[in-house]
Amino acid sequence: MKGVLLSLGMPPTGLVLLIVIGLSMFGAWRVAGRRLAWTGAIALLIFGTPVFSSSLLLGLESGLPTTPPADRPPQAIVILGAEVIRTQDEILGIRPGLLTLDRLRTGAMLHRRTGLPILVTGGPTQRNTAPVALAMAQSLNDDFQTPVKWIEPRADDTWENARFSAAILRAQGITSVYVVTHAWHMRRAILAFQGTGLTVTAFPTSLDDPLGPDISDFLPRASGWQTGYFALHEWIGYAWYRFR
């Protein structure tokens, strides 16, 4: 239910619904409805421009703690799961999606550089599907020739990723970790790990580059709406975790 409400409320779908609602208002509400529809249409166009959506995203990626503390160097790597693709061609019935693969690639690279053990975390995305963490472990082993030491298969969101992973690692005497996720997701992930007893060093996937001066960046396009969705979702999630 949370996912459905999120999909309906977040742009661009939420703004499209705003336009539909505005155009459906008649009688005494006709003028207000037209204003509502125009507001939704203008916001939809602005939200889809890369110059706007990328600005939202880049603000999430600054000031991350990427330098390990000298007195508490990381002892393990935690890779946070993202999306999966359902398919009958896989034994598990799922395989990692593009976002998850990006995180796995970064985690595998960090493992080869440091030799530290890996924990993957992510529960089922839908009923009767395998946990994301199992698909991540399989992909790391088969696609990246990288072993996984711990699998956390229950977490439904970033908050639980942090809490459940920390419980596993603390039981092993581990108190400092690298956390691997997308740069735009890292700020919220670090906040989720606060109070878990783990010292976190951020190891994000590649940072997004600022846009160059290009007239096309002021025109709405599908990639702009996608970027804006991720950015707004993270800012809302970050604010929620701050007051949780």
N, C-alpha and C positions, 0 to 999 in steps of 0.2 A: 504493500500500500504506500509506503514511504517513497518508493521509486516512482510509482505512478503520479503521486502528487508533485514530486520534484520535476518530472518530465512535463507535466501540464503547466506548472508555475514558472519554470525557468524560460528565459528567452532562448530561441526565437518563438517556441510554441506559445508561451505565455503572452507574448505581444500579439501574436496572430489571434489568439482567443480574445484579447482586449479589443482588437479591431472588429471581430465578429460580434461581440457583445454590443459595441457602440453602434454598429450598423443595424442591429436588431431592435434598437430602442426607438419607439414611435410615440406619437401623441405629445404630451407635455414634456416628455423626456427626449424629444427628437434632437433639439439643439445640443443638449448635453451629450447625447449619444454620438453626434457627428464630431464634437470636439474630442471625445474619448477615442473615436476611431482614428482621427488625424494624429492624436498624440501617440497612439500605438504604432501607426505607420511610420511616423518620423523617428520614433525610438528604434523601430525595427531596422530602418535604413542605417542609422548611426551605429547601432550595435554590430552590424555586419561589416563595417569598414575596418580594414586591418589597422589603420592608424589609431582607432579607438580600442579595439579588442586587444591588440598587442601591448598597448600601454597598460591595460589592466593586468595582463599576464606578466610583463616585465617587473612590475611593482612587487610581485610575489617572490621574485628570484634574487633580490638584493639582500646583502647582509647575512647570508647563511653561514653557520659555523663549520667551515670546511677544513679547518686546521685542528688535528687531534691535540688534546691537551698533553703536555709533556709528562705530567705526573700520573695520567690515567690513559695510556694508549689503548686503542680498541683491541678487544680480544675476540670479536666475532663480527660477522656481516649479517645484517637483517635486510632481506629484500621484500618489499611490500608488493602484494599482488594487485592487479588491475582487472581488466576485462578478459573474457575467454570467448572462443568461438565454438559453438556446438557442431559436432560432426560425427557421422557414423563411421568414418574412416579411422578413428582413434579408439584404442582400447578403453580409455576413460570416457569416451563420448564427448570430450572437449579437448581443445588445444589452446595455448596462450594466444591472446590477441596481440595486436601491434604494440599497444602500450606496455603490456606485460613483457613482451619480447624485448623491448627497449630496456626495461629494467633488468631483465635477466642477463642481457649482453653486458650491461654496465657492472652488474654484480660479479659475473664470471671474470671480467677483466680485473676487477679489484681483488678477487681471490687469487688469480695468477700473480698479481703484483705483491700481495701480502702473505699468502698461504693461510689466511684465517678461515676457520670453518663458517659455513653458511647456514642460516635459518631462513626458510621461506614461509610466508604467512598469507592466508586467504581462505575463507570458507566458501561454501557453495553460493553461486549467484542466483540460482533458482532451485525450486524443489526437484528432488530426484536427479540432481546432477552432482558430479564429483566436485570436491573442493578445488578451488583455484590452486592451492598450495601443492596438491598432488600433480597437477599438470605442470606447474613450475618446476618441481623436482624432476619430473620425467624429461622435460625439455632441457634442463641444465645438464642432465646426465647424457642424453642422446644427442643433443644439438651442439652443446658447448663443452662436452667431456669434462664437466665440472661436478664434483660430488656435493651432495647436500647432507648435512649432519642432522638437522632438526626440521621437522615439518609441523607447522601450526595450522590445522585445518578447520578452525571454528569461527574465525573472525568475520563479522559482517561488514565492518567499516574500519576506518583508519584508527579510531579510538580503541577498538578491540584488537586490531593488529598490534598496537603498542602494548596494551595491557597483557594480552595472552602471550606474546613473544617474551616480554620481560619476565613473566612468571617462569617460563621454561629456562631462560638463560640464568636467572638468579639462582635457580636450583643447581646449576652447573658451576656456580661460583663466578659467573661473568658479570662484570659491573660497568663495562664500557664497550660500545659498539659503533660500527659504521651503519648508517641507515641509507639504503639505496631506494630511491624513488625518483619521479620526475622533479625537475627543478621547481616547477610551479606548484607541486604538491608538497614540497619539502617543508615549507613553513608550518603548515597544519600538522604534518607528521611529527615534527620536533615538538610542537605544543602537546600532542597526544602522549609523547613519551615522558613529559614532565611529571614528576612524582612517582615514577615507576622504579626508581633506584638505579637506573642506567644513565650513564653519561653518553650523550649522543654526538657523534661527528657526522655531519652531512656529506654524503657522496652522491650528488645528483647526476642524472643523465645530463646530456649537453645542455648548457644554458642557451636560451633563445637570443638571437642577435637583434639589436635594435633595427628598425626599418630605416632604409635609406630614403632620400627625398624622391618619391615616385608618385606621380599623379594617380596611378591606379590604386594606391593605398588609401585614397579617399573615396573609393567606390566600393559599395557593398559586394561581397561575394561569399560563397558557401564556407570557405576556409575561415573567413572573418567571424561568421556566426559560430563555428565550431570552437575557435580560439576563445571567443567571448564567453561561450558556455562554460568551458573549463575554468576560465579566470574568475567569472562571477561565482561559480559553484565553490571554488576554493576560498574566495574572500568571505562568502557567507559561512562556510564551514569553519574557517579560522575564527570568525567572530563568535560563532556558537561555542567553539571549544574554549575561547577565552573566558566565557561566563559560565561554563559548564560546572 
